[in-house]
Amino acid sequence: MKYLSLAVAALLLSACSTTINADTTSKSLRQTIVPDALAQTYDELQYAPATRAGDMLYLSGVLAIVEDGETSIEPAIERSFDEIEMILAEVGADWSDVVDVTSYTTDLDAHLGPLWGIKAERVAAPYPSWTLIGVDRLYGGDGAIIETKVTAYLPNR
């Protein structure tokens, strides 16, 4: 009887996990988001600027890169926010749909003020969760100072 109970439990667990896997791996629930302006990057680097899975939108990290000759980091941060907004707009979303943000920065002390200043201009209440992490370097060379990863919730769209 003990072995029969274990076999029945294993069969039920197996059926549950199969059902869960079948529902969550449906190709129709997953969509790669590539705005025209990022198509070349998508092809060359072979990563999606964003992926939609059901009601959730996951943006890949967007870099703020200080260009040669720039004496301030604000333009780099502004360009990164522009790119985030372009990707969100591709699916009809904006900052009000964003629920979670993680930013990685190569200098917490120097970058926090400018990042938060631009965030204050672009992101209105209710504010998303936001985590800021210090790192020693980012992809994109010496000018890459901040990388921001965004998650948005898009029900009924």
Secondary structure, DSSP 8 states (H G I E B T S, - for coil): -HHHHHHHHHHHHHHHHHHHHHHHT-GGGEEEE--GGGHHHHHHH---SEEEETTEEEE--EEEE--TT---SHHHHHHHHHHHHHHHHHTT--GGGEEEEEEEES-HHHHHHHHHHHHHHH--SS--EEEEEE-S--TT-TTEEEEEEEEEE-TT-
